[in-house]
C-alpha cells in the first residue's frame, strides 16, 4: 500500500488549468503476458503491444486507457489527464519541474507535458489525441423500476463473456 507523503489534497481555488477527464492509468508489471490475460478477461481489449509495453482500451473512442510497462515490481506509476487545448499545455510546461511540450509516446499521439506530483507519481497532461473508432457493444439490459416496468415477465440472458469496459471513470 502506497502512503501519500502529503496531506489530503484540497481543491485549488485558482488552478493553473482544469483537466477535462481522466485519460489513462500507468503501471509497471513484471509479467505483461499474465497482465494481458487478466485485463482481457476483465473486459479490456489490446490496443497496442510492444516488447516492454502493453496498451489496452475500452469500447469508446479513447485510443487506450491502461498502459503497463515491464518493471521489476508491480506498481502504480501515474496517470494521464486530458486538457482542452495546447494553451493549457503551455501553462503547465511553464511550471517548475514540468517537461517541455512533446509528442505523447502512446497510441493516439497528441501533445503531452509530464509532471510529478508531491508523492512521486507521474502526471501526464495530454491534448489532441487522435480518437479511434468505437468498438461495438451490447445495448443495456432493461430494468424495472417502481414506477416503470418495461421488462414484464421477460427473461434476460446477458452473454457469458467478459464485461464490456466502455472507458475510465
C-alpha positions as CSV (number, residue, x, y, z in Angstrom):
1,X,0.0,0.0,0.0
2,X,1.4,3.4,-1.0
3,X,1.3,6.0,1.6
4,X,0.9,9.6,0.4
5,X,3.7,11.9,1.6
6,X,1.5,14.9,1.6
7,X,-1.7,15.8,3.5
8,X,-5.1,15.1,1.9
9,X,-5.2,17.3,-1.2
10,X,-7.7,20.1,-1.4
11,X,-9.1,21.9,-4.4
12,X,-7.2,24.9,-5.5
13,X,-9.4,28.0,-5.8
14,X,-7.4,29.2,-8.9
15,X,-6.0,26.1,-10.7
16,X,-3.4,26.5,-13.4
17,X,-5.6,24.5,-15.8
18,X,-8.6,22.3,-15.4
19,X,-8.4,18.7,-16.6
20,X,-11.3,17.6,-18.8
21,X,-11.2,13.9,-17.8
22,X,-9.0,11.0,-16.7
23,X,-7.4,9.7,-19.9
24,X,-5.4,6.7,-18.8
25,X,-3.5,4.9,-16.0
26,X,0.2,3.9,-16.0
27,X,1.5,0.8,-14.3
28,X,4.7,-1.2,-14.2
29,X,4.3,-5.0,-14.1
30,X,6.8,-7.8,-14.2
31,X,4.8,-10.2,-16.4
32,X,3.0,-8.5,-19.3
33,X,1.6,-11.7,-20.6
34,X,-0.2,-12.5,-17.4
35,X,-1.4,-8.9,-17.2
36,X,-2.8,-9.1,-20.7
37,X,-4.7,-12.3,-20.0
38,X,-6.2,-10.9,-16.8
39,X,-7.1,-7.5,-18.3
40,X,-8.7,-9.0,-21.4
41,X,-10.7,-11.4,-19.2
42,X,-11.7,-8.2,-17.2
43,X,-13.1,-6.7,-20.4
44,X,-10.4,-4.5,-21.9
45,X,-9.1,-5.0,-25.5
46,X,-5.4,-4.9,-26.5
47,X,-4.9,-1.6,-28.4
48,X,-1.1,-1.9,-29.0
49,X,1.6,-4.2,-27.8
50,X,5.4,-3.7,-27.7
51,X,8.2,-5.8,-26.3
52,X,8.1,-3.9,-23.0
53,X,4.7,-2.2,-23.1
54,X,1.0,-3.1,-23.3
55,X,-1.8,-0.7,-24.1
56,X,-5.4,-1.6,-23.5
57,X,-8.6,0.2,-24.4
58,X,-12.4,0.0,-23.8
59,X,-15.1,0.2,-26.4
60,X,-15.1,4.0,-26.5
61,X,-13.1,6.3,-28.8
62,X,-10.1,6.7,-26.5
63,X,-7.0,5.2,-28.1
64,X,-6.1,3.5,-24.7
65,X,-7.0,3.7,-21.1
66,X,-4.4,1.4,-19.4
67,X,-0.7,1.2,-20.0
68,X,1.5,-1.4,-18.5
69,X,5.3,-1.3,-18.9
70,X,7.6,-4.0,-17.9
71,X,9.1,-3.4,-14.4
72,X,10.7,-5.3,-11.6
73,X,7.8,-4.8,-9.2
74,X,4.1,-4.4,-9.8
75,X,3.3,-0.8,-9.0
76,X,1.1,2.2,-9.9
77,X,3.3,4.7,-11.8
78,X,0.9,7.5,-12.6
79,X,-1.9,8.7,-14.8
80,X,-2.8,10.9,-17.8
81,X,-5.3,13.7,-17.7
82,X,-6.9,15.2,-20.9
83,X,-6.7,19.0,-21.1
84,X,-8.7,21.0,-23.5
85,X,-6.1,22.8,-25.6
86,X,-2.4,23.5,-26.4
87,X,-2.7,26.7,-24.3
88,X,-3.2,24.6,-21.2
89,X,-0.1,22.6,-22.0
90,X,1.9,25.8,-22.4
91,X,0.8,26.9,-18.9
92,X,1.8,23.5,-17.4
93,X,5.1,23.4,-19.2
94,X,6.0,26.7,-17.5
95,X,5.7,25.2,-14.1
96,X,8.8,24.2,-12.2
97,X,9.8,20.6,-12.8
98,X,7.5,20.1,-15.8
99,X,8.7,18.8,-19.1
100,X,8.5,20.7,-22.3
101,X,5.6,20.1,-24.6
102,X,6.4,16.9,-26.6
103,X,4.6,14.4,-28.8
104,X,2.9,11.8,-26.5
105,X,4.7,8.5,-26.7
106,X,1.5,6.5,-26.5
107,X,-1.2,5.3,-29.0
108,X,-3.3,8.2,-30.2
109,X,-0.3,10.6,-30.1
110,X,-1.2,14.2,-29.4
111,X,0.8,16.6,-27.3
112,X,2.0,16.0,-23.7
113,X,3.5,17.6,-20.7
114,X,4.9,15.4,-17.9
115,X,4.9,16.4,-14.3
116,X,5.4,14.7,-11.0
117,X,3.1,15.1,-8.0
118,X,4.4,15.6,-4.5
119,X,4.1,11.9,-3.8
120,X,6.3,11.0,-6.8
121,X,3.6,9.8,-9.2
122,X,3.8,10.8,-12.8
123,X,1.0,13.1,-14.1
124,X,0.8,13.5,-17.9
125,X,-1.3,16.2,-19.3
126,X,-2.4,15.3,-22.9
127,X,-4.2,17.2,-25.6
128,X,-5.2,16.5,-29.2
129,X,-5.1,12.7,-29.0
130,X,-6.5,11.1,-32.2
131,X,-9.7,9.2,-31.3
132,X,-10.2,5.7,-32.6
133,X,-13.4,4.1,-34.0
134,X,-15.6,2.9,-31.2
135,X,-15.9,-0.9,-30.8
136,X,-19.4,-2.4,-30.9
137,X,-21.0,-3.1,-27.5
138,X,-24.3,-4.6,-26.5
139,X,-27.3,-2.4,-25.6
140,X,-28.0,-2.0,-21.9
141,X,-30.5,-4.5,-20.3
142,X,-33.9,-3.3,-19.5
143,X,-34.5,-2.8,-15.8
144,X,-37.8,-2.5,-13.8
145,X,-38.3,0.5,-11.5
146,X,-41.1,1.2,-9.0
147,X,-43.0,3.4,-11.5
148,X,-41.9,1.8,-14.7
149,X,-41.8,-1.9,-15.7
150,X,-40.5,-2.2,-19.2
151,X,-39.4,-5.8,-18.6
152,X,-42.6,-7.6,-17.5
153,X,-42.0,-11.3,-17.3
154,X,-39.2,-11.1,-19.9
155,X,-36.2,-13.2,-19.1
156,X,-32.8,-11.6,-19.8
157,X,-29.8,-13.6,-20.6
158,X,-26.7,-11.5,-20.9
159,X,-23.9,-13.2,-22.8
160,X,-21.4,-15.3,-20.8
161,X,-18.4,-13.2,-21.7
162,X,-16.1,-10.7,-20.3
163,X,-17.9,-7.4,-19.4
164,X,-17.5,-4.6,-21.8
165,X,-15.4,-1.7,-20.4
166,X,-16.5,1.5,-22.1
167,X,-13.9,3.9,-20.6
168,X,-12.3,5.0,-17.4
169,X,-14.3,7.0,-14.9
